[in-house]
Amino acid sequence: MNHYEMLCILDPALGTEGKPAPGQVVEEEIAKIGGEISSSREMGRRRLAYQIGEFTDGCYQLVYFAAEPDSLKPLRESLRLNPSVVRVLILKTKPPVSLDAGGDPLESSIDSSASEPAPAAPAPESAPARPPGEEPAPAAPAPESAPARPPGEEPAPAAPVPEPVPTQPDGEESPAPAEAGSEKEDRTQ
């Protein structure tokens, strides 16, 4: 069996008006495929970034479960056909992750034996002390940029850029557009 993480966005009306609770919908679908839920957490109702079908809000459900790899396709298909499910994301994860202990699922999936903490960086050396009464050296002057304009004077307009002359494949210049239009008129008469 492989271990999986599933995030579902469910119909926000679940749990009201005789509809099943959001967690119950997901648990039933996983039970149909013979999966075992290791932990589940309702993340609450949130506004969606964009409308999906008729939904602008959704109930988020995070579930960690174990199942056979061959059973994922039927699970995805049944969730896709379930009208209470808006969106689903299923990822393969490391075994097992527990949300019930209050730990961070990302922290518990990191292998802590892989490396030791990095040593602390050495403290920066301080500048040599000045003798008492000595002034610090003045800072270098900033380089001058463009000369300042008197107040109220506007910058000069930029020079116009000439348009490129189109060329024909043999390197000759093509006729100007006005000339081409006059030849066209001559042919039609």
LUMZABA-42168 format. One record per residue (C-alpha): x, y, z. Coordinates in steps of 0.001 Angstrom, whole numbers. Layout:
LUMZABA-42168
+---------+---------+---------+
!    east !   north !      up !
+---------+---------+---------+
!       X !       Y !       Z !
...
+---------+---------+---------+
//
This chain:
LUMZABA-42168
+---------+---------+---------+
!    east !   north !      up !
+---------+---------+---------+
!       0 !       0 !       0 !
!    1130 !    3530 !    -776 !
!     436 !    6596 !    1316 !
!   -1356 !    9612 !    -132 !
!   -2340 !   13148 !     753 !
!   -5641 !   14416 !    -624 !
!   -6978 !   17948 !    -542 !
!  -10642 !   18282 !   -1475 !
!  -12752 !   21367 !   -2021 !
!  -16313 !   20404 !   -1225 !
!  -19747 !   21975 !   -1589 !
!  -20084 !   24630 !    1152 !
!  -23692 !   23518 !    1816 !
!  -22522 !   20140 !    3163 !
!  -23435 !   19573 !    6797 !
!  -26648 !   21623 !    6493 !
!  -30203 !   20798 !    5441 !
!  -29804 !   17061 !    5970 !
!  -26680 !   16811 !    3806 !
!  -23736 !   14718 !    5091 !
!  -20756 !   16364 !    6783 !
!  -17816 !   17220 !    4478 !
!  -15519 !   14678 !    6144 !
!  -18109 !   11932 !    5796 !
!  -18295 !   12343 !    2001 !
!  -14535 !   11881 !    1581 !
!  -14313 !    9011 !    4099 !
!  -17068 !    7098 !    2265 !
!  -15267 !    7440 !   -1066 !
!  -11971 !    6192 !     408 !
!  -13764 !    3301 !    2135 !
!  -15275 !    2238 !   -1235 !
!  -11784 !    1571 !   -2641 !
!  -10559 !    -205 !     515 !
!   -8281 !    2610 !    1668 !
!   -7318 !    3305 !    5286 !
!   -7471 !    6903 !    6554 !
!   -4564 !    7773 !    8845 !
!   -5711 !   11335 !    9591 !
!   -8240 !   13872 !    8407 !
!   -8733 !   17567 !    9076 !
!  -11454 !   19987 !    8062 !
!   -9779 !   23249 !    7113 !
!  -13001 !   25230 !    7087 !
!  -14945 !   27237 !    4566 !
!  -12935 !   29597 !    2355 !
!  -13593 !   31861 !    -586 !
!  -12293 !   30461 !   -3866 !
!   -9870 !   32530 !   -5957 !
!  -12267 !   32221 !   -8904 !
!  -15706 !   30747 !   -9438 !
!  -15754 !   27010 !  -10141 !
!  -19066 !   26022 !  -11676 !
!  -21711 !   27508 !   -9383 !
!  -19373 !   27722 !   -6364 !
!  -17600 !   30824 !   -5056 !
!  -16867 !   29253 !   -1623 !
!  -15773 !   25781 !    -644 !
!  -15130 !   23582 !    2381 !
!  -11527 !   22375 !    2401 !
!  -10767 !   18866 !    3661 !
!   -7217 !   17504 !    4067 !
!   -6948 !   13702 !    4288 !
!   -3951 !   11384 !    4639 !
!   -4694 !    7793 !    3674 !
!   -3147 !    4533 !    2478 !
!   -4421 !    2665 !    -561 !
!   -3336 !     375 !   -3361 !
!   -1951 !    2269 !   -6385 !
!   -4473 !     582 !   -8700 !
!   -7380 !    1952 !   -6660 !
!   -6539 !    5638 !   -7271 !
!   -8122 !    5743 !  -10717 !
!  -11541 !    4531 !   -9431 !
!  -11249 !    6952 !   -6475 !
!  -10571 !    9941 !   -8749 !
!  -13423 !    8898 !  -11027 !
!  -15932 !    8543 !   -8182 !
!  -14876 !   11893 !   -6690 !
!  -15184 !   13539 !  -10112 !
!  -18731 !   12223 !  -10480 !
!  -19764 !   13170 !   -6929 !
!  -21764 !   16455 !   -7088 !
!  -20560 !   17450 !   -3592 !
!  -16904 !   17517 !   -4688 !
!  -15726 !   20724 !   -6396 !
!  -11987 !   19935 !   -6841 !
!   -9539 !   17211 !   -5722 !
!   -5762 !   16957 !   -5567 !
!   -4128 !   13630 !   -4618 !
!    -374 !   13389 !   -4029 !
!    1838 !   10481 !   -3002 !
!    3489 !   11157 !     382 !
!    5798 !    9568 !    2902 !
!    4171 !    7265 !    5502 !
!    2335 !    8094 !    7879 !
!    1485 !   11697 !    8638 !
!    -641 !   12491 !   11671 !
!   -2600 !   15729 !   11953 !
!   -4268 !   14672 !   15194 !
!   -1091 !   15216 !   17236 !
!   -1182 !   18916 !   16352 !
!    2152 !   18697 !   14538 !
!    2947 !   20317 !   11249 !
!    2531 !   17736 !    8442 !
!    5367 !   19311 !    6476 !
!    7715 !   19149 !    9453 !
!    6937 !   15516 !   10228 !
!    7575 !   14412 !    6640 !
!   11144 !   15780 !    6654 !
!   13813 !   13221 !    7554 !
!   15490 !   14767 !   10620 !
!   18401 !   12302 !   10544 !
!   19503 !   13439 !    7073 !
!   21612 !   16333 !    8292 !
!   22669 !   18100 !   11425 !
!   21935 !   21779 !   11960 !
!   24326 !   24118 !   10199 !
!   26936 !   25783 !   12426 !
!   26275 !   29355 !   13421 !
!   27904 !   32020 !   11261 !
!   30892 !   33777 !   12837 !
!   30250 !   37217 !   14255 !
!   31338 !   40047 !   11929 !
!   34535 !   41759 !   12890 !
!   34109 !   45299 !   14083 !
!   36012 !   48256 !   12607 !
!   39217 !   49254 !   14381 !
!   38670 !   51732 !   17190 !
!   39542 !   55411 !   16536 !
!   41649 !   57342 !   18951 !
!   39540 !   59719 !   21072 !
!   38890 !   63126 !   19497 !
!   39537 !   61944 !   15909 !
!   36747 !   62676 !   13409 !
!   35654 !   60010 !   10900 !
!   36773 !   60542 !    7304 !
!   34250 !   62414 !    5135 !
!   32285 !   60345 !    2624 !
!   33245 !   60604 !   -1040 !
!   31073 !   63045 !   -3026 !
!   28381 !   61505 !   -5194 !
!   29125 !   61494 !   -8929 !
!   27271 !   64143 !  -10889 !
!   24508 !   62947 !  -13124 !
!   22783 !   65062 !  -15767 !
!   23127 !   68821 !  -15298 !
!   20272 !   70409 !  -13404 !
!   17705 !   72457 !  -15375 !
!   16451 !   75769 !  -14135 !
!   12944 !   75501 !  -12615 !
!   10134 !   75750 !  -15150 !
!   12271 !   74707 !  -18148 !
!   11094 !   71607 !  -19999 !
!   13459 !   69078 !  -21560 !
!   14134 !   69314 !  -25292 !
!   11977 !   67042 !  -27465 !
!   13603 !   63881 !  -28801 !
!   14701 !   63802 !  -32428 !
!   12288 !   61983 !  -34775 !
!   13325 !   58483 !  -35798 !
!   13248 !   57884 !  -39594 !
!   11117 !   54961 !  -40764 !
!   13011 !   52048 !  -42348 !
!   12769 !   51707 !  -46114 !
!   11370 !   48304 !  -47134 !
!   13497 !   46335 !  -49574 !
!   12698 !   43656 !  -52114 !
!   14425 !   40244 !  -52027 !
!   16982 !   41234 !  -54690 !
!   18073 !   44215 !  -52544 !
!   16336 !   46972 !  -54556 !
!   14186 !   49485 !  -52760 !
!   10468 !   48950 !  -53176 !
!    8356 !   51835 !  -54458 !
!    6861 !   54237 !  -51946 !
!    3293 !   53403 !  -50826 !
!    1829 !   56407 !  -52696 !
!    3466 !   55278 !  -55931 !
!    2222 !   51726 !  -55482 !
!   -1344 !   53006 !  -55037 !
!   -1188 !   55082 !  -58232 !
!      21 !   52088 !  -60259 !
!   -2862 !   50068 !  -58913 !
!   -5294 !   52738 !  -60038 !
!   -3723 !   52769 !  -63507 !
!   -4236 !   49016 !  -63901 !
!   -7923 !   49171 !  -63027 !
!   -8759 !   51871 !  -65582 !
+---------+---------+---------+
//
